[in-house]
Amino acid sequence: MRKILVAIFLLTFSIASAQNKNLLFGFKEIPQSLMVNPGEEVDYKWYTGIPLVSGVSVEAGITGGVSAFDVFAVDGVDFNVKFRNAIARLDRNDFTSINQQLEIFNVGFKVGGKYYDDIRYSFGMYQEFDFFGYWPNDYAKLALEGNEPNINEAFSLSDLNLKADLLTVFHFGINKRVNDKLTVGGRAKIYSSIVSASSTNNEGTFVTRESDTNFFEHSINADLLIQTSGIASLRSDSDANPPVEGADIAPTFRKRALLGGNLGLGVDAGFTYRFDKQLSFAASIQDIGFIRHSKDVESYQLKGNFTYDGFELLFPGAPTTNNQSTDYYREVADALKEALPVDTITKAYTRWRAPKFNAALRYEWGIARTDDDCDCRQVAKTTYLNQIGAQTFMIGRSRSPKMAASLFYYRRLFNGLRVKVAYTVDSFSLTNLGAGMSMHLGPVNAYLMADNLLGYTNLADAQKVSVQFGLNIVVPTNKN
């Protein structure tokens, strides 16, 4: 059974993401590029995303060099051998995360007629699911091997470190072209949490030692906390009046999604600066914010110390007292429960969002055309066919930031088609090649992006997979 549990967790661990939208960052023909940099140099009169399909992204991968293929491939190697080899390659710094986003709606428009005096506003709503968890190395080792071959080894309870959120985000952004060199932008966000669970900053150890009074002595000191919101009322044994069940779950989730959940605030900010017509630098920060969990909160805390060195057997004929009992396991369970009680807490708590940082240095060349042959107002903008550059990405996590670096090439093939290819180095892979394309057919914009293309030959063995796509209606500024 314990092997099955570890195998299930390992399979789940094989699905991860980094939330690194390196292909979308700087792809200014796509309106959704404003979602990763509100200070991007966009050029539209107005746009609207096609509801529910304007922005869809799913990202998956794995650290530690382990994949489902390593364990479940039919290659003649014993499953137990492959399973143990896979576990041996992982350590407590390996991590898994799953991120999925779905735009409900997204609209943007420009006000102001002058090229450098215009302001663009955008607003919308999207749904997001985000899970991040470090590999519980010592928990897995204890479950797989037991404590017998690990005498005197202290298993760290701090290896339990995870966080999961299902939420919706309402946002409003402003993009301002200050002059011919600088464009700035910001975005305000309201988070509405649907369900949330987290367990971080845990402490404690479990250790087995040789004992003077018995064969072994088992000691545990623990300080564990699991925080949840939006989950307690969904359980069949909930104290909610009445508990949420069956067909009531969908309306409950819908209510929470529409600002009826636990609320929070956040901001994004970004800019693009041109050193000259061909060289530019762009940077942005996202999700500097928090969610205050005060509704349907139920947290569980386990804190205390317990030492167990076995029990003294009572044999037939041995003298006893009226208070002595031979229900040994009941005695141990009661002592453990008394020393390590699980307290249920309904106190409100605050969780910070995972902040993200993007930056890119870009160089363009190969003049395609000039918007106007005669520009009496001196607002014509040169369009280039090619762009190369370097990007960096960082996301804050509970133990340490996770980073990635990319080199990319962008090409405007003709008026209605642009492509971008990138090579990325991150925690998941050293051979991550990605590509994206944006097509314009009249006012219709369609885009598709995928990361780690080499992994698509065998998805079960891929270290990372990322897909983004969407449909928009876009009217450029030079259209009436």
N, C-alpha and C positions, 0 to 999 in steps of 0.2 A: 504493500500500500504506500509506504513512504517513497519508494522509487517512482510509483505512478504520480504522486503529488509533485515530486521534483521534476518529473518529465513534463507534466502539464505546465509548470511554471517556466521551464526551459523553453517550451514551445511558444508560450506567450512572450518570453524574453526575446525571441527571435524576431519580434515585430517592433521596430523602433523608429524614431524620427528625430530630426534635429531642428525642425521649424526653420530651416535655412532656405529662404526663397531667393537664392542668388541669381537665378535666371530672370525672375520678375523685377528685381531691383535694377533700376535704370532703364527698363524697357518702356520708355515714355509714351510710345504709341498706344499702350494698353492702359486704360483708365485705372485698373487695379494697382498699377505701380505707385499710385498715391497712397495706397494702404501700407506700403513698406517705407515710403519716403514722402511725407506730405509736402516737402519742399522740392519735388521733382519739377523739371522744366517741361510741363505738359502743354499741349496746344489744342484746345478744343473750345467750341462755342457752348456745347452742352453734350451730355451723354446720359444714357440710362442703361443699366444692366438688365438683361432678360431675367426676370425673377426666378430664383432657385437654380439657375444655370449660369449666372454671370461670373461667379467665382467659386470653383470647387477645387479643393486641394486635399490630397491624402499623401502622407509621407511615411515611409517604413524603412527600417534598416536594423543593424545590430552591431554592437561593439564586441570586442574580444575575439573576433575571427570565428565565431560559431554560427552555424545556420541549421535550419531544420534538416537540410540535406545530409549534414554530417552525421546525424543520428538515425534518420529513417531511410537512407539510401539502401537499395537492395544491391549489395556488393559482396555478399558472402561473409562479411565480418560480423561476429557475434554482436548483438544489440547491446549487451551489457558492457562490452569493451568500448564500443563507440560512445555509449552514454557516459561512461566514466572519463573517457578522453576529452569529451566536450566539456564536462564539468571542470576538469583539471585546467582548461585554458582560461577559465573565467576567474576574476578576483573581485573584491569589493568595490573597486573603482570602475568596473564595467557597469553599463547602465542600459536601460530600455526606456523608450518613450513612444507614444502613439499620438499623433496630432492630425485632426481632421477639421476642416472648415467648410462652411456652406453659406454663401451670401444669400440672404433672403431678398434684399433689394439694395441698390446702390445707384445714386443719382448725383450728377454734378452739373454746374452751369457757371458761365462767366458773366461778370458785370463790369461795365466800363468799356469804352471804345478804343482807347489808345493802347498801343502794344505794351508799353511799360507801365501803364497805370491800371491795368486790368487786375481784378481779383476774382479768384475762382473759389466757389463753395462746393462742398460735396457732403453728402450725408447718406446714411443707410443703416442696415442691421445685418448682422451675420451670427450664425451659430457655430460654436467651437467645442470640440472635445479634446482634452489634453490629459495625457497620463505620462508621468515620469517616475521611474523607480530605479534605484541602484540594485545590483545583483546582491541578494542576501547571502553572501558567501558562507559565513559561519553557520547560519541556519540550514543551508543546503548540505553542508558537510556533516553536520550533526544528524540530519535526517537520513542521509545516505550511508554514513559509516557507523553512526552511533558513537557513544563515548568510550567504549572499551579500548579501541586502538589509539585513543587520544587522551590518555591519562596525563594530568597536569597541564593540559592545554586549555587556556581560557577562551571560550567562545564568546565573541562580542555581540551583545544584543543591539548595539548601535547600527549593525548592518541592516536593520529594518528601516528603510528610508524611501518613502514613496508619496506620491501626490496625484490625485485624479480630480478633474473638474469637467462638468458639463454646464455650459452657460450660453447666454446670448449677449451680444454687444451692440449697443446703439451708439452711433458716432456722428460727429459733425466736424468737418475740416475746412480750413482756409488756406489757400495757396496764393502768394503774392509775389509778382515779379517786381523787385525793388528797382533794378536798373539793368543795363545790359550785361552786368557781371553776376548779380546776386538774385537768387530766388529763394524765398523762405516759406515755411508752412508749419501748421500745427493742427492737431486733431484732439478733440475732447471725446471721452468715452464714458458711457454708463454701462457697468457690468450688471447682469441679472443672473445670479447663480441658480441653476436648477437642482443639481445635486453636487456634493463635494465630499471628498474624503482625503485625509492626509495623516501621515505619521512620520515626523522628522524629529531630529534632536533627541533621539532615544539614547539611553545609557544603560550600562550594566554588563555583567558577565555570568556565564555558567561554566563551572569547572568541576572536574572529578579528580580526586586525589586518593592516594592510599591512606588508609585509616588505621589508627592504633587500636580502636575498639571493634572494628569490623573490617571487612575487606576494602571497602571504598567509602569515601565521604563525598557527597554531592552538595555543592554550594551554589546558590544563585542570589545575586543582588540585581534588582531590576528597577528601572524608572522608565516605563513605556507609556506613551500617550497616543491614542488614535482619535482624531477629531473628525466628525461627520456633520453634515447639514443636509436636509432634504431627503434623508434616507429613513429615519426612524418611523415616520408616518406611513411608509410604504410596507412595513413589515406586518405580517398577519397577527403578531402578538403585540402590536403597537398600542400605546395608551391613547393614541389620537381618538377623537370623538367626532365622527366615526373614523376608523383607519381607512386609508386610501387603498382600494383594492381593484383588481381587474380592470373593467372598462373605465373606472374613474381616474386611472393613471394618466391617460392622454390629456383630458381636460386640465388636470392638475399641472402637468408639465407645460401645457400651453399657457396657463395663467402665470406660472413662474417665469416663462420665457418673455412674457409681455410686461416686464417690470414688476411682477408679483413675487419674485424670489428674493434672496438675500442680495442687497445692492452694494455696488462699489463704484469708485471713480478712477479714471486713468487718463493719461495724456500721451500723445506722440508728438515729436517735433523733428524737423529736418530742414536741410538747406542744400542748394547747389551753387557753387561758386566757380565762375569762369576766369581763369588766369588770362586767357585770350580766346579767340574764336574756336581754337581746336583743343585746348587743354582745360579740363575741368575737374573739380573734386566735389563729391556729394557724400553726405553722412546723415544718419537718422537714428533716433532712439524710439522705441515702441514700448507700450504697456508699462509705463511708470505709474503704477497704481495699486489699488488694494480692493478687497471685498470684505465687508463686515458681515459675518455670519451670526445672525441673531434669531432666525426663525427655524423651527424644526431641528434644533441643535441637539445632538447626543454624542458625547465624547466618552471614551473609556480609558481609565488610568489604572495601571498596575504598578504598584510601588512598594518595595519592601525587601527583606532579606530572609533567606531560608537555608538551613543546613540539615542534611539528612544523611545519617550513617547506618541506616538499616533499622530493623526492629528485632526485639528479643522474642524468640519463639517460646510459647508456653506448651510444654509437653504434658500428656496425660499423667496425672498423679502429682504434678508439680503444685506446690502451694499457691493459692490465688487469693485475692480479696474480691469483695463484691463489686468493686469498681473496675476491675481488670477486664479487658475484652480481648477476644481472639480475632476480631475483625480488623486485621492488620492494615489492609488497604484503605478501609474507611478512616482509620486513625491518621494515616499518612495524608489522605486527601483533606481531611479536616484541618490538620496542622498546616498544610500548604495553603489552604484557603484563608486561614487566619493570618498567616505571615505575609501572604501576597494577595490581598483583597483586590478585586476589580471594582473600582468605583465608577458609577455612571454620573456624568457631569452635563448639565444643561446650560452652562454659562456661555455667553456670547464670546466669540473670538474673531480675530482679524488675520487674514492671509494676504500676503503680498503676491502680486502677479510676477511672473518670470520676465524681467526686463530684457530687451533685445537691442543690439547695436549693429548697424550696417555702415560701411564706408567703402568708397570706390574712387580710384584715380583713373580718369578716362582721357584718351587721345583720339581725335577724329581726323580723317583725311579723305581726299577724293571728292571734290565738289560735284554735287549732283545737279543743282540748279539754284537760282536765286528767285525768291518769291515774286519780286517785281524787277523788271529791267530798269525802270526809273522809280526811285523811291524818294519822293520829295520830302516825306516826313522822316526819312532816315530810320525806318523801323524794319527794313527787310532783314530776313534772317537766312543766313547761308545754311544749306542742307548738305550734309556729307554722306557719302556712301558707306564708309567704313569706320569702325571704332574698335579699339583694343583697350584693355585695362586690367587692373588688379582690384580685387574686392576682398574685404574681410567681414566676418560675421562673428558675433559673440552673444550668448544667451546666459543669463544668470541662473545657477542652480544651487541647491541647498548646501553642497560641499564646496564646489568650485565652478567657475564659469567654463562653458564648453565653447570651443572656437573652431572656425573653419576659414580657409583662405582659397581664393579662386583666381584663375586667369581666364579671360574671356575674349571672344572676337564677335563683333556684331557686323552684319552686312545688310544693307538695303538693296535687295535684288532688283526690284522695280517698285513702282508707286504703290502697289497693293500688297507687297510681301516683304517682310523683314524676318531675319533669322539671327539667332544668337547661340553660340556654342561655348561651353565652359569646361575647364578642368579644375576639380576641387579636391583639396586635401582636408580631411577632417577625422574625427574619431572613428568613423565607420570604415573608411576605405582610402587607399592611396591611388586608386585607379578609377576615380569617379569622373566619367565623361557625361555631360548633359547637353541637351539641345532644346531650344524653344523657337516657336514661329508665331508670327502675328499676321493675319490676313485681313485685308479690307476689301469688301465687295460693296461698293457704294457706301452707305452709312453703316453697314453691318461689319462689326469687328469680331473675329473669332481667333482665339489663341489656344495653343497647346504646348505644354512644356513637360519634359521628363528628365529625371536625373539618373545617373549610373546606368547608361544604356547597355553596357557590357553585361550587366546582371540580368537582362531580360532574356538571355539565351537559356537560363535556368533560374527561374524565380525562387525556387526552394533553396538555392545556393547563393542567392544575392545577398550582399552585405548591406545594401541600401537601395530602396526604390522610392521615387517621388514623382507624383503626377499632379499637374495643375491644368485646368482648362476653363474656358468661359466664353460667353457670347454677350456682346454689347451693341447698342446703337450709338454711334459717335458722329457728331457733326463738327468738323474742324472750324477754326475761326475764319478761314478764308472762304467759307461757304455762307451764302445768304439764307 
